[in-house]
């Protein structure tokens, strides 16, 4: 029986770049989840009788929220819900399920790379029918509705048994519990040369994949070990845990240091990789060679034709504005389109749907292609494996050959986590004010070529996204970007991106932080980071 429950709005339900993210205790407030889910449905039209996909990364509180969402979906008139067994679906797999089953849209329950557990983070994101994150016109409508909502709809039904694959019901709505891996694994077989990859592992090729106690564990076990024949034990930390084993499921050199140390050791494996909480990010490390996310995007684009799914070439490349220009040089050489967008995978959706680009990437360890409308960690790993299998070279050799052809973009990101929000906004406002009076930042011997607050004009739908980060480019090709991140849950995260270009015949083996030291000093001089934030050093350097 449908029930209408009175409620009162919360003022803090504004979605960020990837949905609404807060600490678990916030989501546990009375009607907090119900308000937001109902606000999503109140902002949509035409879903009566249609299919909704629901899944998450298995983090703490996922099981409770999925049952709430199923009941609200039933009361609001959805005809069916597809949900992964145990409530599990990686973000890229959810995108594929939406597309493959022609669903109306989907709810993805995750806070991505953020920690989990009772005091950890939680998130809810709505994806539209193309499988990608909802565009700003929808998220803006959801936020507007959340500020005035006074009721939500639900049904008085028991929990659905999500442990059993098959057909269930919730007040007349069909609930289909599906194998979370099957559809995704079938898609990967259409893109990559699985027989060639089986030969690679049969030849003695050794890799280690760290699933970080998160969602990619079941996918990696099934694909790498069961389908491709990688030895058991190739996948570590492969069982999803509500608190990610007490760790931080962000595949970077801080939280995956053990993997990095293993690959840098004399007897380490040939290849190492990791993915994050919801499976959309990746870390790539070869024996003795860490590959930065920006370089990985460029290398994957330059070599994509070696995989069957991209054998005819790629239409174009898109990267987020803070991502290094390494991919731009590949696009120029291939004679294909290159697009610079704001941070947030939703900005790639229109370009992908229009066939303008094939491969996309962000410096924050996210890469993907037109096979889904999300970044995809395991996809990147499989494409790397396909490239290694065809070229028969090490990761280090492939990276060095790439730099010898295109040059190297020395690149780093400095994160200042949980900065006082007022202080962080004050820093950005001061920079914007300086842009309004003078675009010249001649410091430390660097002469400004341009300085702006990045505004994106979508070439497909004409939409405009302003205030996406401050770019300062210098005449030698160096660049500094200042941006506040939308993926944290406490305070503000200030991200500072720094890069300089070294030509093909230049020095490619410098220490990255040493190579960028003059730019790091210039960024401090320009923005006054330590004075404004009270931080003498970044929280994380990647």
DANOR-V408087 format. One record per pair of residues at least 12 apart in sequence whose ideal C-beta (glycine too) atoms are under 8 Angstrom apart, sorted by the first residue. I is the first residue (numbers start at 1). GAP is how many residues later the second one is. D is the distance in Angstrom with one decimal. If there is no record, write none. Layout:
i=(I	I)
gap=(GAP	GAP)
d=(D	D)
This chain:
i=(1	1	1	2	2	2	2	2	3	3	3	3	3	4	4	4	5	5	5	5	5	5	6	6	7	7	7	7	7	7	7	8	8	9	9	9	9	9	9	10	10	10	10	11	12	13	13	13	13	13	13	13	14	14	15	15	15	15	15	16	16	17	17	17	17	17	17	18	18	18	18	18	18	18	18	19	19	19	19	19	19	20	20	20	20	21	21	21	21	21	21	21	21	22	22	22	22	23	23	23	23	23	23	24	24	24	24	24	24	24	24	25	25	26	27	27	27	28	31	33	33	33	33	34	34	34	34	35	35	35	36	36	36	37	37	37	37	37	37	38	38	38	38	38	38	39	39	39	39	39	40	40	40	41	41	41	42	42	43	43	43	43	43	44	44	44	46	47	47	47	47	47	48	48	48	49	49	49	50	50	50	50	50	51	51	51	51	51	51	51	51	51	52	52	52	52	52	52	52	52	52	52	53	53	53	53	53	53	53	53	53	53	53	53	53	54	54	54	54	54	54	54	54	54	54	54	54	55	55	55	55	55	55	55	55	55	55	55	55	55	55	56	56	56	56	56	56	56	57	57	57	57	57	57	57	57	57	57	57	57	58	58	58	58	58	58	58	58	59	59	59	59	59	59	59	59	59	59	59	59	60	60	60	60	60	60	60	61	62	62	62	62	63	63	65	65	65	66	66	66	66	67	67	68	69	69	70	70	70	70	70	71	71	71	71	71	72	72	72	73	74	74	74	74	74	74	74	75	75	75	75	76	78	78	79	79	80	80	80	80	81	81	81	81	81	82	82	82	82	82	83	83	83	83	83	83	84	84	84	84	84	85	85	85	85	85	85	85	85	86	86	86	87	87	88	88	88	88	89	89	89	90	90	90	90	90	90	90	90	90	91	91	91	91	91	91	91	91	91	92	92	92	92	92	92	92	92	92	92	92	93	93	93	93	93	93	94	94	94	94	94	95	95	95	95	95	95	96	96	96	96	96	96	97	97	97	98	98	98	98	99	99	99	99	100	100	102	103	104	105	105	105	105	105	106	106	106	107	107	107	107	108	108	108	108	108	109	109	109	109	110	110	110	110	110	111	111	111	112	112	112	112	112	112	113	113	113	113	113	113	113	113	113	114	114	114	114	114	114	114	115	115	115	115	115	116	116	116	116	116	116	117	117	117	117	118	120	121	126	126	126	127	127	130	130	130	131	131	131	132	132	132	132	132	132	132	133	133	133	133	133	133	134	135	135	135	136	136	136	137	155	155	156	157	157	160	160	161	162	164	165	165	165	180	180	181	181	181	181	184	185	185	185	185	187	187	188	188	188	188	189	190	190	191	191	191	191	191	191	191	191	192	192	192	192	192	192	192	193	193	193	193	193	194	194	196	196	196	197	197	197	197	197	198	198	199	200	200	200	201	201	201	201	202	205	205	205	206	206	206	206	207	207	207	207	207	207	207	207	207	208	208	208	208	208	208	208	208	208	209	209	209	209	209	209	209	209	209	210	210	210	210	210	210	210	210	210	210	211	211	211	211	211	211	212	212	212	212	212	212	212	212	212	212	212	212	213	213	213	213	213	213	213	213	214	214	214	214	214	214	214	214	214	214	215	215	215	215	215	216	216	216	216	217	217	217	217	217	218	218	219	219	220	220	220	220	221	221	223	223	244	249	249	250	250	250	251	251	251	251	251	251	251	251	252	252	252	252	253	253	254	254	256	256	259	259	259	259	260	260	260	263	263	263	263	263	264	268	268	269	270	270	270	270	270	271	271	271	271	271	271	271	272	272	272	273	273	273	275	275	275	276	276	279	279	279	280	280	280	280	280	280	280	281	281	281	281	281	282	282	282	282	282	282	282	282	283	284	284	284	284	284	285	286	286	286	286	286	287	287	287	288	289	289	289	289	291	291	292	292	292	293	293	293	293	293	293	293	293	294	294	294	294	294	294	294	294	294	294	295	295	295	295	295	295	295	296	296	296	296	297	297	297	297	297	297	297	297	298	298	298	298	298	298	299	299	299	299	300	300	300	300	300	300	300	301	301	301	301	301	301	301	302	302	302	302	302	303	303	303	304	304	304	304	306	306	306	306	307	307	307	309	309	310	310	310	313	313	314	314	314	314	314	315	315	315	315	315	315	316	316	316	316	316	316	316	316	316	317	317	317	317	317	317	317	317	317	317	317	318	318	318	318	318	318	318	318	318	318	319	319	319	319	319	319	319	320	320	320	320	320	320	320	320	320	320	321	321	321	321	321	321	321	321	321	321	322	322	322	322	322	322	322	322	322	323	323	323	324	324	324	324	325	325	325	325	326	326	326	326	327	329	329	330	333	333	337	337	339	339	339	339	340	341	342	342	342	342	342	343	343	343	343	343	343	343	344	345	345	345	345	345	345	345	347	347	347	348	348	348	349	350	350	350	350	351	351	352	352	353	353	354	355	356	356	357	358	360	361	362	363	363	363	364	365	367	367	368	400	403	403	403	404	404	405	406	407	407	407	407	407	408	408	408	408	409	409	409	409	410	410	410	410	410	410	410	410	411	411	411	411	411	412	412	412	412	412	412	412	412	413	413	413	413	413	413	414	414	414	414	414	414	414	414	414	415	415	415	415	415	415	415	415	415	416	416	416	416	416	416	416	416	416	417	417	417	417	417	418	418	418	418	418	418	419	419	419	419	419	419	420	420	420	420	421	421	423	423	423	424	424	424	424	424	424	425	425	426	427	427	427	427	427	427	427	428	428	428	430	430	430	431	431	431	431	432	432	432	435	435	435	435	439	439	441	441	441	443	443	443	444	444	444	444	444	445	446	446	446	446	446	446	446	447	447	447	448	448	448	448	449	449	449	450	450	450	451	451	451	451	452	452	453	453	453	453	453	453	454	454	454	454	455	455	456	468	469	469	469	470	470	472	476	476	477	477	478	478	478	478	478	479	479	479	479	480	480	480	480	480	480	480	481	481	481	481	482	482	482	482	482	483	483	494	494	496	496	496	496	498	498	498	498	499	499	500	500	500	502	513)
gap=(154	155	170	73	151	152	153	169	72	150	151	152	153	147	148	149	26	29	146	147	148	149	144	145	24	27	28	142	143	144	145	23	142	26	137	138	139	140	141	19	22	25	136	136	14	22	23	26	129	130	133	134	129	132	110	119	124	127	128	470	471	326	327	329	468	469	470	94	105	107	115	326	327	468	469	89	104	105	106	107	114	16	103	104	105	90	93	100	101	102	466	467	468	99	100	101	467	96	97	98	99	466	467	36	37	93	94	95	96	97	98	93	94	96	34	38	95	33	121	32	35	36	91	34	38	118	120	111	114	117	88	106	110	31	32	35	70	87	115	34	38	111	113	114	115	103	104	106	107	110	67	86	102	31	32	35	103	107	95	98	99	101	102	60	61	94	58	29	30	31	57	58	29	30	31	28	29	30	28	29	30	53	54	27	28	29	30	31	50	51	52	53	21	26	28	29	30	51	52	53	54	55	28	29	30	36	41	44	45	48	50	52	53	54	74	12	15	16	19	27	28	29	33	35	52	53	55	28	29	32	33	34	35	38	39	42	51	52	53	54	125	31	32	33	52	53	54	222	31	33	34	52	53	55	157	158	183	220	221	222	28	29	30	156	157	182	183	184	50	51	52	57	58	61	62	63	183	184	185	218	56	57	58	60	62	182	183	61	25	47	60	180	24	99	44	57	59	17	21	43	96	92	93	86	38	40	13	90	100	103	105	83	84	86	99	100	80	81	82	100	80	81	83	96	97	98	99	78	79	80	96	77	26	95	94	95	93	94	95	96	89	92	93	94	95	15	19	21	94	96	77	79	92	93	94	95	13	93	94	95	96	77	78	79	80	92	93	94	95	76	77	94	22	75	92	127	130	152	19	91	126	90	94	125	126	129	188	189	190	288	17	19	21	124	187	188	189	283	284	92	187	188	276	280	282	283	284	285	286	287	87	88	90	91	126	186	12	14	33	37	280	32	36	37	277	278	279	35	87	88	91	275	276	81	86	87	29	31	32	33	31	32	273	274	83	87	27	26	25	21	22	23	24	29	20	21	25	17	18	19	20	16	17	18	19	170	13	14	15	16	13	15	105	167	168	12	166	378	164	165	166	168	169	375	135	136	137	138	163	164	165	168	374	134	135	136	163	373	374	375	128	129	132	133	134	125	126	127	128	133	161	125	126	127	129	125	123	368	12	13	16	246	247	219	223	243	241	242	243	213	214	216	217	220	241	242	211	212	213	216	240	241	212	211	214	328	210	327	329	326	15	16	15	13	14	15	17	16	15	13	12	13	14	38	39	37	38	41	42	35	34	37	38	42	184	185	35	190	191	194	38	118	119	116	117	118	119	180	188	191	192	115	116	117	190	191	193	194	114	115	193	196	197	33	34	190	193	194	31	185	188	189	192	30	31	190	185	188	189	27	28	29	30	27	65	66	183	25	63	64	65	17	23	27	62	63	64	65	66	178	26	28	51	54	55	61	63	64	65	15	25	26	27	63	64	65	66	172	26	27	41	46	48	49	62	63	64	73	24	25	26	27	63	64	25	32	33	35	37	39	43	44	62	63	64	65	24	26	27	28	31	32	34	36	23	26	27	30	35	61	62	63	64	65	25	60	62	63	64	59	63	161	162	18	20	21	22	23	20	22	60	159	15	18	55	158	14	17	155	159	33	27	28	26	27	31	23	24	25	30	31	32	114	126	31	113	288	290	37	289	286	288	18	27	13	15	24	26	12	25	30	22	23	24	25	27	24	19	20	18	16	17	118	124	125	14	15	16	113	114	117	124	12	13	14	12	108	111	102	103	106	89	101	97	98	99	65	86	88	94	95	96	97	83	84	85	94	96	14	83	84	85	95	96	98	99	82	12	96	97	100	111	110	108	109	110	112	113	107	108	109	108	105	106	107	110	104	108	32	71	119	30	68	69	70	71	72	73	74	25	29	30	32	33	67	69	115	117	205	29	31	104	107	113	114	116	65	71	84	88	20	22	26	29	30	62	64	70	28	29	31	32	104	108	88	99	100	103	59	61	67	80	83	84	87	13	16	26	29	30	33	58	28	31	32	100	104	84	88	95	54	55	65	79	80	81	84	85	76	79	80	60	62	48	49	59	21	23	20	22	43	44	45	21	22	40	41	42	43	15	20	21	22	23	35	40	41	42	13	14	19	20	21	22	40	41	42	43	44	20	21	22	23	30	33	39	41	42	43	19	20	21	22	41	42	43	20	21	22	23	24	27	41	42	43	44	19	20	21	22	133	135	147	148	150	160	21	40	41	91	147	159	161	173	175	38	39	40	39	85	87	175	84	154	174	176	80	82	83	85	34	77	78	76	72	73	19	20	12	17	18	120	116	115	112	114	123	126	127	19	21	125	126	140	142	143	142	15	17	21	23	28	29	30	109	111	118	12	20	25	24	108	109	110	111	108	109	18	21	20	107	106	15	103	104	13	12	15	14	13	48	50	134	49	12	12	13	12	108	99	101	105	100	104	99	98	94	95	96	97	99	93	94	98	100	90	91	92	93	89	90	91	92	100	102	105	106	86	87	88	101	105	85	86	87	100	101	104	129	130	82	83	84	85	128	129	81	82	83	84	106	109	124	126	127	70	78	79	80	123	124	125	126	127	77	78	79	80	113	117	119	122	123	71	74	76	122	123	70	72	73	74	75	121	72	73	74	75	114	116	71	72	113	114	70	71	109	110	111	60	67	68	69	70	109	59	67	106	55	67	100	101	102	105	106	42	54	56	97	98	102	39	51	95	96	21	35	38	16	17	18	35	12	13	31	81	85	79	82	83	74	75	77	78	81	73	28	29	30	32	72	73	76	27	28	29	24	25	26	27	24	25	26	21	22	23	19	20	21	22	18	19	13	14	15	16	17	18	14	15	16	17	12	13	12	15	12	13	14	12	13	54	24	25	23	24	20	21	22	23	41	18	19	20	21	16	17	18	39	42	43	46	14	15	16	17	12	13	14	41	45	12	14	35	39	27	31	33	42	18	21	22	25	17	20	15	16	19	13	28)
d=(6.5	5.3	7.2	4.8	6.2	7.6	5.7	7.3	7.1	7.1	5.4	6.7	5.9	5.3	7.7	5.9	7.3	7.1	6.3	5.4	7.6	6.2	6.6	5.6	4.5	6.6	5.7	6.3	6.3	6.0	5.7	7.6	7.1	6.6	6.1	5.3	5.9	5.1	7.3	7.5	6.2	6.1	6.8	6.5	7.8	6.8	5.3	6.9	7.8	6.4	3.9	7.7	4.6	7.9	7.5	7.8	4.3	6.3	6.4	3.5	6.4	6.1	3.9	7.7	7.9	4.0	6.3	6.2	7.1	5.6	6.5	7.0	7.6	7.5	6.2	7.3	5.2	5.5	2.9	6.9	7.3	5.8	6.1	5.3	7.5	4.9	6.9	6.0	7.2	4.0	6.8	7.6	5.2	7.2	6.5	7.6	5.5	6.8	7.1	6.0	7.2	5.5	7.2	6.0	5.3	7.4	5.9	6.5	5.9	7.0	5.0	7.9	7.1	7.9	6.3	7.2	4.8	7.1	6.9	5.4	5.4	7.8	7.3	6.3	6.5	4.5	7.1	6.1	5.4	6.4	6.0	7.6	6.2	7.0	5.5	5.0	7.1	7.0	7.5	6.1	7.6	6.3	7.7	3.7	6.6	5.0	7.8	4.2	4.2	5.5	7.5	5.0	5.4	7.0	7.5	4.7	5.0	7.2	6.1	4.0	4.8	8.0	5.4	7.9	7.3	7.5	7.7	7.7	7.0	6.0	4.7	7.5	4.4	7.7	7.5	7.0	7.5	3.9	6.2	5.9	7.8	7.2	3.7	7.1	6.5	4.5	7.2	6.2	6.3	7.5	4.3	6.0	5.2	4.8	7.4	5.1	7.5	6.4	6.1	6.3	6.4	6.9	7.5	4.8	7.4	7.4	5.8	5.1	5.0	7.3	4.9	7.3	3.4	7.4	7.8	5.8	5.5	6.7	7.5	5.7	7.4	4.7	7.8	7.9	6.6	4.8	7.5	5.9	4.2	6.4	6.3	2.5	8.0	7.5	5.0	7.6	7.4	8.0	6.5	7.1	6.8	5.8	7.0	6.7	6.5	3.1	5.4	7.6	7.4	7.0	7.6	7.3	4.3	8.0	6.1	4.2	6.9	5.0	4.2	7.1	7.3	7.0	5.4	7.4	6.0	3.7	7.2	6.6	7.8	6.7	6.9	3.7	7.8	7.0	7.8	6.6	5.9	7.6	7.2	6.6	5.1	5.1	5.8	6.2	7.4	4.1	6.0	5.4	5.4	5.2	8.0	7.6	5.7	7.7	5.5	7.6	7.1	6.6	4.6	6.5	7.0	4.8	6.8	7.7	5.5	7.8	7.3	5.8	5.4	7.9	6.2	4.6	5.0	6.2	6.5	7.7	6.4	6.3	5.4	6.8	8.0	4.9	7.3	4.6	4.8	7.2	4.0	3.8	5.0	4.9	7.3	5.5	7.5	6.0	6.5	6.8	6.4	4.1	7.4	6.4	7.5	6.5	7.3	4.9	7.1	6.1	6.1	6.6	5.1	5.8	7.8	6.2	6.5	7.3	5.8	7.2	8.0	7.6	6.2	7.9	3.4	6.5	6.9	7.8	5.5	5.5	6.8	6.2	5.7	5.8	6.2	7.6	7.7	5.2	4.8	6.3	6.9	6.4	7.3	5.1	7.7	7.5	7.3	4.6	6.1	6.2	6.0	3.2	7.3	7.7	5.6	6.3	7.5	8.0	4.3	5.8	4.4	5.1	7.9	7.1	6.0	5.8	7.1	5.1	4.8	7.1	3.8	7.4	7.4	6.6	6.2	7.3	7.0	4.1	7.1	7.1	5.4	5.2	6.8	7.8	7.7	6.4	3.7	6.7	4.0	5.2	4.3	6.7	5.9	5.5	5.6	7.4	5.0	7.3	5.7	7.9	6.1	6.8	7.8	4.4	6.9	4.3	6.8	7.3	5.5	7.6	7.8	6.9	5.9	6.2	5.8	5.2	5.7	7.8	7.3	4.6	7.8	6.3	7.3	6.1	7.8	7.6	4.7	7.8	6.1	7.2	7.5	7.0	5.8	8.0	5.5	7.1	7.9	6.1	3.9	3.9	6.8	7.1	6.1	5.4	5.1	6.7	7.4	6.7	7.7	5.9	3.9	7.4	4.1	5.5	7.9	6.0	7.7	7.9	8.0	7.6	6.9	7.3	7.6	6.5	7.5	6.6	7.6	5.1	7.3	7.8	6.0	4.9	5.2	7.5	6.9	6.6	3.4	7.7	7.6	7.7	6.4	5.0	7.1	7.8	7.3	7.5	7.7	6.1	5.8	5.3	5.6	4.0	7.0	6.7	6.0	7.6	3.9	7.7	3.1	6.6	7.2	5.8	4.0	7.4	7.7	7.4	6.9	5.7	7.3	7.7	7.5	7.4	7.0	7.7	6.6	4.0	8.0	5.2	5.1	5.0	7.6	7.8	5.7	6.3	5.2	6.6	6.0	6.7	8.0	5.6	5.4	4.8	7.8	6.4	7.3	5.8	5.5	6.7	6.2	7.9	6.3	7.6	7.1	5.9	8.0	7.8	6.3	6.2	6.8	3.3	7.6	6.0	7.5	7.5	7.9	5.4	6.7	6.7	5.0	7.0	7.6	4.9	6.7	5.5	5.9	7.1	7.7	6.7	6.5	7.0	4.8	6.9	5.0	7.5	5.6	6.6	5.8	5.4	5.1	7.1	6.7	6.9	4.2	5.8	4.9	4.9	7.6	6.2	5.5	7.4	7.7	7.9	4.0	5.2	7.5	7.8	6.6	5.9	5.4	6.2	4.1	6.5	7.0	7.7	6.4	6.5	6.5	6.4	7.7	5.0	7.7	4.9	7.7	6.1	6.0	4.9	7.1	7.6	5.2	6.9	7.9	6.9	5.4	5.6	7.5	6.0	7.8	5.0	7.6	7.5	4.1	8.0	6.0	7.1	5.2	4.6	7.4	6.4	5.6	6.2	7.6	6.3	4.2	6.7	7.5	7.2	6.0	7.0	6.7	7.4	4.8	6.8	6.7	4.2	4.4	3.6	6.3	6.8	7.9	5.9	7.7	5.6	4.4	6.9	6.4	4.7	7.3	7.1	5.5	8.0	6.7	5.6	4.7	4.2	4.4	6.1	5.7	6.6	6.9	3.4	5.6	5.7	7.3	7.2	6.8	5.5	4.5	6.3	7.7	6.4	5.3	5.4	6.9	7.4	6.5	5.1	4.0	5.7	7.8	7.5	3.9	5.9	5.3	5.6	6.3	3.6	5.8	7.4	6.6	6.8	7.0	5.0	6.9	6.3	5.5	7.6	4.8	5.5	5.1	5.8	7.2	6.6	7.7	6.0	6.6	4.4	6.9	5.9	7.1	7.7	6.2	5.8	8.0	6.9	7.3	5.4	7.9	7.0	7.8	7.5	5.9	7.2	7.3	7.3	6.8	6.4	7.8	4.2	7.6	7.1	4.5	7.3	3.5	6.3	7.5	7.4	6.6	7.5	5.2	6.5	7.9	6.0	7.7	5.5	4.4	6.2	5.8	7.0	4.1	5.3	6.7	5.2	7.6	5.7	7.6	6.6	4.0	7.6	4.3	6.0	6.2	5.2	7.0	7.3	5.9	7.5	7.6	6.0	2.2	5.4	7.9	7.3	6.3	6.8	6.8	5.6	7.7	5.1	3.9	5.7	6.6	6.2	7.7	7.9	6.0	7.5	6.9	7.2	5.2	6.8	4.6	7.4	7.2	7.9	5.3	3.7	5.2	7.4	7.6	5.1	6.5	5.2	8.0	7.7	5.6	6.8	7.4	8.0	7.5	7.8	7.4	6.3	6.9	7.7	7.6	6.4	6.8	7.1	5.0	7.3	3.3	5.4	3.9	4.4	7.1	5.0	7.0	7.0	7.7	6.8	6.9	5.5	6.3	7.6	6.1	6.7	5.5	7.2	7.6	6.4	5.1	5.8	4.9	7.3	7.8	4.9	4.7	8.0	7.7	6.5	7.7	4.6	7.5	7.7	7.3	6.1	7.7	6.9	6.2	5.4	4.4	7.1	5.8	4.4	7.4	7.9	7.1	6.8	8.0	7.4	7.5	7.8	7.5	6.4	7.7	3.7	5.6	6.4	6.8	5.8	6.3	6.0	4.9	6.8	4.8	3.3	6.6	6.7	7.4	5.4	3.9	6.5	6.7	4.8	6.8	7.3	5.5	7.3	5.9	7.5	5.4	7.2	7.8	7.6	4.1	7.7	5.8	5.2	5.3	4.5	7.8	4.5	7.8	7.8	7.5	6.3	7.4	7.0	5.5	7.0	7.7	5.9	6.7	4.6	7.5	7.6	7.6	4.3	6.7	7.9	5.4	6.7	6.1	6.8	5.2	7.7	6.2	5.8	6.9	6.9	6.3	7.8	5.5	7.5	6.3	4.9	6.1	7.0	4.4	6.3	5.7	4.1	6.6	4.3	4.2	4.9	5.9	7.7	7.1	7.3	7.0	7.8	4.4	7.6	6.7	4.5	6.7	6.5	8.0	7.2	5.7	6.4	5.8	7.1	6.1	7.5	7.9	5.8	7.0	5.0	5.2	4.0	7.5	6.5	7.7	7.1	7.4	7.0	7.8	7.7	7.5	7.5	7.5	6.9	7.6	7.4	5.8	5.6	6.8	7.4	7.3	4.4	7.9	7.6	5.3	5.8	8.0	3.8	5.8	7.6	6.6	4.9	6.3	8.0	7.6	5.1	7.9	7.4	7.4	7.5	5.2	7.4	7.6	6.9	7.3	6.3	6.9	7.8	7.9	7.7	4.6	7.5	7.1	8.0	7.1	4.7	5.7	7.7	6.3	6.7	6.1	5.8	4.6	4.8	6.6	7.5	4.7	7.1	4.7	5.4	7.4	5.5	7.7	6.4	5.2	7.7	6.4	7.0	5.6	4.4	5.7	7.5	7.1	4.3	7.3	7.9	7.6	5.4	7.7	5.6	6.5	5.6	6.3	6.9	6.0	7.1	5.2	7.8	7.4	5.0	7.3	4.5	8.0	7.4	7.5	8.0	3.9	7.8	5.7	7.8	6.0	7.4	5.6	5.6	5.4	4.4	7.6	7.4	6.8	4.2	7.7	7.6	7.0	5.8	5.1	5.7	5.9	6.9	7.7	5.3	4.0	6.8	7.1	5.1	4.1	7.7	7.2	7.7	5.6	5.0	6.9	5.4	4.9	6.9	6.2	7.4	7.3	7.8	5.6	4.6	5.5	5.3	7.3	5.8	7.5	3.7	8.0	5.2	6.8	7.5	7.1	6.1	7.5	6.9	5.8	7.2	7.0	4.5	6.9	7.0	6.6	6.2	7.7	7.6	7.6	5.1	6.1	7.5	6.1	5.7	7.9	6.9	5.8	6.6	6.1	7.0	4.2	7.4	5.4	7.7	5.4	4.8	4.9	6.1	5.4	7.9	5.8	4.4	6.7	7.2	4.4	7.9	7.2	6.4	7.6	7.5	5.7	6.2	4.9	7.9	6.5	7.3	6.1	7.4	4.7	5.7	4.6	7.1	7.7	4.7	7.5	6.9	4.7	7.2	7.4	5.7	7.2	5.7	7.6	7.4	5.4	7.9	4.4	5.0	7.3	5.4	7.6	6.7	6.0	7.5	5.5	6.6	3.6	4.6	7.2	7.0	7.2	7.8	6.7	4.2	7.8	6.7	4.1	7.3	5.8	7.6	7.4	5.1	7.7	7.0	7.1	5.5	6.2	6.7	5.0	7.1	7.9	7.2	4.1	7.9	7.2	7.6	5.8	7.7	6.1	5.0	7.3	7.3	6.7	5.5	7.6	7.2	7.6	5.0	4.5	6.2	6.3	7.5	7.8	6.9	6.4	6.3	7.8	7.1)
